[in-house]
Amino acid sequence: MKTYIFIFVLVLISLNITKIQAQENFSNNPKNVVFVKTDIDNFWVAFDLIETEKNPFVKYLEVGSVGLKDFVPYRIENAKNLLKIVKIKSQDYKKVRTKTDKLDDFEVIIKSHYQNFKKINSEAIFPPVYFVIGAFNSAGGVSKNGIIIGTEVAKDSLQNIVYFVIHELIHFNQKYAQKPIGDATLLEKAIVEGSADFLASLTMNKDYNNKYAELHAEELCNEFVKIMNGTKYYGWLYGSKGKKEGRPNDLGYWMGYKITEAYYKNAIDKNQAIYDILHIEDFGLFLRKSGYLEKWLN
């Protein structure tokens, strides 16, 4: 398998705070997935009116898709904030503009990965995918209405869009309650995110590789077990800076991945293991069954 390095510089969290209830009309056939890109066209219309209108992004949000409206809280926030960010990062937005017309090329690739996910999860649901342009602070999320992708985050490479979609697809299909950020423990949130990474790696036939984490695994595991039952994510999740110079953000994703990977490797029945990963009820028990942190827990 090829090496695939997931880079988390920005927030990649689910919009839901409780279990996502898939709508009945969402397809379980990956061939039927709908990609909605109207918000991107609307964004560029607004972008071109910055110099002539007070705030053209008011209309952008008003006429937006249900996916865009779901993306406003905690991300875009409001039209005033979006206008401010666009003015600050106008050159970055222009880089995005040269690439968004190529999104159609990735639909075939995404559907191919969807077919792979269907093979490992026969119960998979494939909701609409909404491509929006936000405030450069989130690559994606899920809501009851589908998957929402902050397309601007992939300004350097649209290849990242494929991963963003698959990661969020896994989140949409996770069948366990997700507590609000701040209530869930570090262990719970790390497994929520890391298991999405792990199943994405299986789906895309890519290896997860974090060179820093692998080189510092002993130190990281020892630190993690001491704080994993708390609700502080600093230095581990959601863009928070590492505690040491040179330490990358979001190492909680790596930790959750390694726990999930160990659970999967230890399982005799791999299909059952995938089902278990998507239906976790007791995160502490899942960790113990994985055996990954046994050395440090003891």
Secondary structure, 3 states (H helix, E strand, C coil): CEEECCCCCCEECCCCCCCCCCCCCCECCHHHCCEECHHHHHHHHHHCCCCCCCCCHHHHHHCCCHHHHHHHHHHHCCHHHHHHHHHHCHHHHHHHHCCHHHCHHHHHHHHHHHHHHHHHCCCCCECCEEEECCCCCEEEEEECCEEEEEHHHHCCCCHHHHHHHHHHHHHHHCCCCCCCCCCCCHHHHHHHHHHHHHHHHHHHCEEECCHHHHHCHHHHHHHHHHHCCCCCCCCCCCCCCCCCCCCCCCHHHHHHHHHHHHHHHHCCCHHHHHHHHHCCCCHHHHHHHHCCCHHHHC
